[in-house]
Amino acid sequence: MSEFGEEKIIYLGMVQNTIDRMSANSAILKGFAATVVTGIFAISFTDISKWVLLLSIIPVFSFLSLDLYYLALERRFRYLYNLICDSKKVVNFSMETEIPKDEQPNANARLRDCFLSPSIWLFYSPIIMVVVSIIILKFLCVI
């Protein structure tokens, strides 16, 4: 069997499909988060209770948490993909993504590594700042 035999290519395809799904889920969550913030901005100009508006931060942090989770999973599957490519993983069609402790920093799949990803902090930092600003302005009776 060659280095990239048929079984290895099928296995890599399975892992790549999973990586694609994780990436798509992350994009969908970002779309939902942007929609929620737009809705929060729109209702902030109505006669809504400031305490109800304060609850609006919960969905944003929920989307952030889910996005971090999917990014961590995506990175775990990328690590598995690289192991298969480098022939360090036997082609057994297992989708187990356990990363040894000594390899975790290299895999960048820990939640703190994912939080430092530009796709997370560059997107969610402004969203959180906007939501917090709206809440502060509502409590100060500016809007």
C-alpha positions in Angstrom: 0.0 0.0 0.0 1.4 3.4 -0.9 1.8 6.2 1.5 -1.6 7.7 0.5 -3.5 4.5 -0.1 -7.2 4.4 -0.7 -8.0 3.7 2.9 -5.9 6.7 4.1 -7.6 9.0 1.5 -11.1 7.9 2.7 -10.1 8.4 6.3 -8.7 11.8 5.6 -11.9 12.6 3.7 -14.0 11.6 6.8 -11.9 13.9 9.1 -12.0 16.7 6.6 -15.8 16.6 6.3 -16.0 16.9 10.1 -13.6 19.9 10.0 -15.8 21.5 7.4 -18.9 21.0 9.5 -17.2 22.5 12.6 -16.1 25.5 10.5 -19.7 25.9 9.1 -21.2 25.8 12.6 -18.8 28.5 13.7 -19.9 30.7 10.8 -23.5 30.1 11.5 -23.0 31.1 15.2 -21.4 34.3 14.1 -24.3 35.1 11.9 -26.8 34.5 14.8 -24.7 36.6 17.2 -24.7 39.5 14.7 -28.4 39.2 14.3 -29.0 39.2 18.0 -26.9 42.3 18.5 -28.8 44.0 15.7 -32.0 43.1 17.5 -30.7 44.4 20.8 -29.7 47.6 19.2 -33.2 48.0 17.6 -35.1 47.3 20.8 -32.9 49.5 22.9 -34.7 52.6 21.4 -38.1 51.3 22.5 -39.5 51.5 25.9 -38.0 48.3 27.1 -36.9 47.8 30.7 -33.2 48.3 31.2 -33.2 45.1 33.3 -34.6 43.1 30.4 -32.0 44.6 28.1 -29.4 43.5 30.6 -30.4 39.9 29.9 -29.4 40.4 26.3 -25.8 39.8 27.1 -26.6 36.1 27.8 -27.1 35.0 24.2 -24.0 36.8 23.1 -21.9 34.9 25.7 -23.7 31.7 24.8 -22.8 32.1 21.1 -19.2 33.0 22.1 -19.0 29.8 24.2 -20.4 27.6 21.4 -18.1 29.2 18.9 -15.1 28.5 21.2 -16.3 24.9 21.5 -16.6 24.4 17.8 -13.2 26.0 17.2 -11.6 23.7 19.8 -13.3 20.6 18.1 -12.1 21.8 14.7 -8.6 22.2 15.9 -8.7 18.7 17.5 -9.8 17.2 14.2 -7.1 19.2 12.3 -4.6 17.6 14.7 -6.0 14.2 13.9 -5.8 15.0 10.2 -2.2 16.0 10.5 -1.4 12.7 12.4 -3.0 10.7 9.6 -1.1 12.7 6.9 2.2 12.2 8.8 1.4 8.4 9.2 1.6 8.8 12.9 -1.9 7.5 13.2 -3.0 4.0 12.1 -5.8 4.1 9.5 -8.5 2.6 11.7 -11.3 5.1 10.9 -11.6 6.2 14.5 -12.7 9.7 15.0 -11.2 9.9 18.5 -9.5 13.2 19.0 -7.8 12.7 22.3 -4.6 14.8 22.4 -1.7 13.7 24.7 -0.9 16.3 27.4 2.5 17.0 26.0 1.1 17.7 22.5 -1.7 20.0 23.6 0.2 23.2 23.2 1.2 22.2 19.7 -2.4 21.4 18.7 -3.7 24.8 19.9 -7.0 23.1 20.7 -7.3 24.3 24.4 -10.0 26.8 25.1 -7.6 29.5 26.0 -5.7 28.9 22.7 -9.0 29.2 20.8 -10.0 32.4 22.7 -6.8 34.0 21.5 -7.8 33.2 17.9 -8.4 36.3 15.8 -11.6 34.7 14.5 -13.0 34.8 18.1 -11.6 38.0 19.7 -11.8 40.2 16.6 -15.5 39.2 16.1 -16.8 39.0 19.7 -14.9 41.8 21.3 -16.7 44.5 19.3 -20.0 42.8 19.7 -19.6 42.6 23.5 -18.5 46.3 23.5 -21.6 47.3 21.5 -23.9 45.4 23.8 -22.3 46.7 27.0 -22.4 50.2 25.6 -26.1 50.0 24.7 -26.8 48.7 28.2 -24.8 51.4 29.9 -26.5 54.1 27.7 -29.9 52.7 28.6 -29.1 52.7 32.4 -27.8 56.3 32.1 -31.2 57.1 30.3 -29.3 58.5 27.2 -31.3 56.2 24.9 
